[in-house]
Amino acid sequence: MSLPHALLTSIAEKPSSGYELARRFDKSIGYFWHATHQQIYRELARMEEHGWVASAEVEGGRAGKKQFHVLAAGKEELRRWVKLSSPPMRLRDEMMVKLRADAAIGPIGLLEEFERRLVLHEEELHNYRLIEERDFNQPDLSRESHLHYLILKAGIAFEESRVQWTKEILAFLRKDEA
């Protein structure tokens, strides 16, 4: 996935200023595709050059505040991109290499880092559950909401598996260090 396609999707959902887009991005797509605010603004300028989005100054807003909306060429680009095959996600986690290093050279003191990571995964899972309870507790969801819920459920499943796996690693490390 590329950042322009993530941004096009977000703007297609709701035309936004760069600042609003960056904030919304942090609260939605940002859960599975990270970008800094600087990257977002730089990409918005490129997308405007390509004719995928247009911006207009917001009346009554701060000077220079622009709102972006998707143009026909941007929608076509999204349609083209969506039809491309996507490779399955491959795990790329530095901690896996650290575990291999631990296996190769002996205990290197990973217990504290895994304890920290367990807390982070539990917090993220808790946040996802709050979103689930707040946004998806009605039985008849619209198509859009149902798709958003399925995306959230993927995040929930990921965090549940990371919590379970991290607890297993912690149990092993604690026993190994005893």
C-alpha positions in Angstrom: 0.0 0.0 0.0 1.2 3.5 -0.6 0.5 6.6 1.4 -1.2 8.4 -1.5 -3.8 5.6 -1.7 -4.4 5.7 2.0 -4.9 9.5 1.8 -7.1 9.3 -1.3 -9.3 6.8 0.6 -9.5 9.0 3.7 -10.3 12.1 1.6 -12.9 10.1 -0.4 -14.6 9.3 3.0 -14.6 12.9 4.0 -13.1 16.0 2.4 -10.7 17.5 4.9 -8.0 20.1 5.5 -4.5 18.7 5.8 -4.6 19.2 9.6 -8.0 17.5 9.9 -6.8 14.7 7.6 -3.7 14.1 9.7 -5.7 13.9 12.9 -8.3 11.6 11.3 -5.5 9.5 9.8 -4.0 9.1 13.3 -7.4 7.8 14.6 -8.3 5.4 11.7 -6.0 4.4 8.9 -3.0 5.2 11.2 -3.8 2.1 13.2 -2.4 0.0 10.3 -0.5 2.5 8.1 1.7 5.1 9.9 2.6 8.4 8.4 3.9 11.6 9.9 2.1 14.9 9.5 5.0 16.1 7.3 4.7 13.1 5.0 0.9 13.7 4.7 1.3 17.3 3.7 4.1 16.5 1.2 2.0 13.8 -0.3 -1.1 16.0 -0.6 1.0 18.5 -2.7 2.1 15.6 -5.0 -1.5 14.3 -5.3 -2.6 17.8 -6.2 0.1 18.0 -8.9 -1.1 14.7 -10.3 -4.7 16.0 -10.5 -6.0 13.4 -8.0 -7.1 16.0 -5.4 -8.0 19.6 -5.5 -7.9 22.1 -2.6 -9.8 25.3 -1.9 -9.2 27.8 0.8 -11.6 27.4 3.7 -13.7 30.6 4.1 -13.7 31.8 7.7 -10.8 29.5 8.6 -7.3 30.5 9.4 -5.3 32.1 6.6 -4.1 29.6 4.1 -6.3 26.7 5.4 -7.2 24.5 2.5 -9.8 21.7 2.3 -9.0 18.8 -0.1 -11.4 16.7 -2.1 -10.9 13.8 -4.5 -11.2 14.5 -8.2 -12.3 12.0 -10.9 -8.7 11.2 -11.7 -8.1 10.4 -8.0 -11.1 8.1 -7.9 -9.8 6.4 -11.1 -6.4 6.0 -9.5 -8.1 4.4 -6.4 -10.0 2.0 -8.6 -6.8 1.1 -10.5 -4.9 0.5 -7.3 -7.6 -1.5 -5.6 -7.6 -4.0 -8.5 -3.9 -4.7 -8.1 -2.9 -7.9 -6.3 -1.5 -7.3 -2.8 1.0 -9.6 -1.2 0.0 -11.1 2.1 1.5 -9.2 5.1 4.9 -10.5 6.2 5.9 -10.1 9.8 8.7 -7.6 10.2 9.4 -7.3 13.8 12.8 -6.4 15.3 12.0 -8.5 18.4 12.0 -11.7 16.3 15.7 -11.0 15.4 16.5 -10.2 19.0 14.9 -13.6 20.0 17.1 -15.3 17.4 20.1 -13.5 18.8 19.1 -14.7 22.3 18.9 -18.2 21.0 22.3 -17.9 19.3 24.4 -16.4 22.0 22.4 -17.1 25.2 20.2 -15.0 27.5 20.5 -11.3 26.7 17.9 -9.9 29.1 14.7 -9.6 27.0 12.3 -10.1 29.9 11.8 -6.4 30.7 11.2 -5.5 27.0 8.6 -8.2 26.6 6.9 -7.1 29.8 6.7 -3.5 28.4 5.4 -4.8 25.1 2.7 -6.9 26.8 1.4 -3.7 28.4 1.4 -1.9 25.0 -0.5 -4.8 23.3 -3.0 -5.0 26.1 -3.6 -1.2 26.0 -4.1 -1.4 22.2 -6.5 -4.3 22.5 -8.4 -2.3 25.2 -8.6 0.7 22.9 -9.9 -1.5 20.0 -12.5 -3.0 22.3 -13.7 0.5 23.4 -14.1 1.4 19.7 -16.0 -1.8 19.1 -18.3 -1.1 22.0 -18.8 2.6 21.0 -19.2 2.3 17.2 -20.4 -1.2 16.4 -22.9 -2.3 19.1 -26.0 -2.1 16.9 -27.2 -5.2 15.0 -27.9 -3.6 11.5 -24.7 -1.9 10.3 -24.5 -0.2 7.0 -22.2 -1.7 4.4 -19.6 0.9 5.1 -19.8 0.4 8.9 -19.7 -3.4 8.5 -16.5 -3.1 6.5 -15.0 -0.8 9.1 -16.0 -3.3 11.8 -14.3 -6.1 9.9 -11.1 -4.0 9.7 -11.3 -3.4 13.5 -11.9 -7.1 14.1 -8.6 -7.8 12.2 -6.9 -5.4 14.6 -8.5 -7.0 17.6 -7.4 -10.5 16.4 -3.9 -9.3 15.9 -3.6 -7.7 19.3 -5.2 -10.8 21.0 -2.7 -13.0 19.3 0.2 -10.7 20.3 -1.0 -10.7 23.9 -1.2 -14.5 24.0 2.1 -15.0 22.3 3.9 -12.4 24.5 2.6 -14.1 27.6 4.0 -17.4 26.3 7.4 -15.8 25.7 7.3 -14.2 29.1 6.5 -17.5 30.8 9.4 -19.1 29.0 11.9 -16.3 29.8 10.8 -16.2 33.4 11.3 -20.0 33.7 14.6 -19.8 31.8 16.0 -17.1 34.0 15.0 -18.7 37.3 
